[in-house]
Amino acid sequence: MEDNIASAPGPVNVTEAIAFAGSGGLLLDVRENNEWDAGHAPSARHIPMSELGDRVAELPTDEPIFVICHSGGRSQQVTNALVDAGYPAQNVLGGMIAWQLAGGVITEAGSQPPRV
């Protein structure tokens, strides 16, 4: 497992993440349901950090996964765990806050304007 950590790619900036998600790449949003409902990237896949242990088999092992949360802390923890388990994951620096500031599209699940 240490080899995975040593060879794991570093974090990505939000501009790279926006382009990656826009080209069909897997953007994994690990925020909780209320955060997701308030606003999220339209193409993101939602698996809350609290459910990831039970749902990790839903993720591909052979394609890059960009992991995002509100500001980058939880997504870094998830990225570390995924890399340790052999997944090609990278953390999105600044999270959804940076996404919104960079002009990334945000949609909501409810009736209120989207927010992060």
C-alpha positions, 0 to 999 in steps of 0.5 A: 500500500505504501507504493500507492501513496508514493506514486499517487498523483497530487491534488488538482486545481479547480480549473482542471476539475471543471474541465475534467468533469466537463469532458465526462470524467468522474467527479465524486462529491463526498459532501453530505445530503443537505450540502449536495441538495443545496448545490452541486456540479451537475455531472458529479456522482454523489457518495457522502463520506459517511457512506463511502465504506459501504458504497466504494464498490460503485467506483471504478478502479481503472479511471481517474476519480477527482474527489470534491467536498466543500473546501477540500478537507474531507475530500483529501481524507477520502482521496487518501483512503481511496489511494490506499485502497488502490483507486486512482483518486485525486483531491480537488483543491478548494472544493466547491467553494473554489468551484463556484468562485471559478465559475463552475456550473452549480445546480440544486436538488431543491427549489432554492437558488444553488449555493455551496 
